[in-house]
Amino acid sequence: MHASDRGSAAMMERRLGFSLVELLAVVLVIAVLAAVAVPLYTSYRQSSAARGCRANLAAIVAAETAYALRHETYTIDLATLAASAEGFAGEVRCPLDGSHYDAVFGKDKGKSKGKGKGLSKKGKDLILACPNEDVHEAYVAPPPGEHPYTRVLPEMADDSMP
């Protein structure tokens, strides 16, 4: 065997694995991808929860309106609504953390921000609010002056029902 053949054979035996530098380069690339992907994933998850919350509130408003047309009053609470509404999926919760929506009778002073803040308890409007409104608005900002995570159903007038 020639000396140069022995050197190349020894080199072939040493190149069976990856070097430390190559492994570090791969780990660095994966770390950079994770640093970009994780915040994007979190943001998409939060914004989809906010959109889901808006859809839930719209469904509650529709079911509450249908209930009011039949019974000439709003429900006492959302559990009553879930039990009585046909086609309603049952108990509806905020998709962000599974918390219950607030449903209170009061008067909206135009400053409501979830959790009943800015609401007067002296009134007969039905106010539906998501307790996570501030978190949702951080990811999906509503137009100025709008509060899409708080819905107000106006007081029912005596002559509003047939």
N, C-alpha and C positions, 0 to 999 in steps of 0.2 A: 504494500500500500504506500502510496506517495504521501509526503508530509502535508501537501496542500489538501489532499483528500481527507486526512485525519482532522485538520482544522475545520473544514466545512462540515464534517460529520459531527464534530463536537458542537459546532454552532447550531446545527439542526436539532440536536438533543436539548440545547438550552432554550430554544425558541418554542417549546411546546406550549407554554402558558403566556399570560399577559404580563407586561412589566408593571411596576408600581405606578409609573407615570401614566401609562395608558388607563389603568383602573381609576386613578384620581381624575383624569380628564372625563371619563364616563360619569363618575359620581358628580362632578361639577356641572355637567350638562343636565343631568337629571335634577339637581338642586335648582338650577335656573328655571327649568320648565315648571317645577313645583311652585317656585316663588311667583310665577306668573299665573298658573292655573288655579291655585287654591283661592286667592282673592276673587278671581272671576267667577268661580263656582259659588262662592259664598254670596256674591252680589246677585247672581242669577237666581239663586235659591230664595233670597230675601225678596227680590222683585216679583218672583212668581207667587210667593206667599201674599204679597200686597195685592196682586191682581186677583188671587183667589178670595181674599177678604172682601174686595169690592163686589165680586160675583156673589159671595154668600150674603152680603148685605142686600143686594138687589133681589135675591131669592126670598129673603126674609120679608122685605118690603112687599113683594108681590103676594106672598102667602098671607101676610097680615092684612093687606088690602082686600083680598078675597074673603078672608074670615070676617072682616068688618062689613062687607057687603051682605053676607049671609046673616050675621048676628047683630048688626047695627052697633057694634062696639069693638074696640080692639081687645086682644087677649090680655090677661093679667100678666102672663110671663111667657117666655119662649117655649117652655115645656108644654104648656097648654096648646100653643100653636102647633108644635110638632105632633102632638097627639091628635089634633083635630083636622089638620090640613091633608087633603088628598094629594098624593104625588109628592109630598114633602119628604125629604130624605131622613127626617128625624132630627135629632139634636145637632145643631150646626155650631161649629166652633171655629175660632180663628186658626187658619192653617199654620201660622207661625209657631205657636206654642200650645195650641189646643185649649186656650182659655175661652171662657164663655163671653158672648157679647152682652153688653149692658143694654137693658131695655128699661127705661124709666118714663114715667109720665111727668111732664114739666113743660116749661116754655123755653124755647131756644132764644137766647139773647143775641145770636149771631156770632158768638165767640166760642162755640163748643169745640173742644179738642179732645175727644175720647174721654173715657172714665167719668163722664158727666160733668167735666169742668166747664164752667161758663154757662151752666144751665140753671134755670130757676125751677124749683120744685113746685112752684105755684102755677100750675097750668094743666091743660089736658091734652097737649100734644104728646104723641108717642115718639120718644127719642131712642134710636138704636145707635149704639156706638161700639167701636172696636177698642178694647183696652190697650192694644198695641199700636194705636194710631201714630204716635210719635216715631216709632221704629219704622213703620211702613213709609211714612213721609220722608224718612232719611234716604230711602232707596228709590222710591217712585214719588218724586215731588209733584204735588198737584198744582194747578194754576193758582195764582195769588187770589186769596179770598175764598177759595173753595175748600171744603172739608169732606172729601169723598168717603172717609171712614166713619162719618157720623151722618145718619139720615134722620130726618124729622118728618113724621106723618102728622099733618095738621089735625087739630081738634075737630071732631066730627060734629057738625051742626045738626040740630034736630030735624031739619028738613032735607038733609043731604041724602037720606036713604028713601027709596020708594016705599 
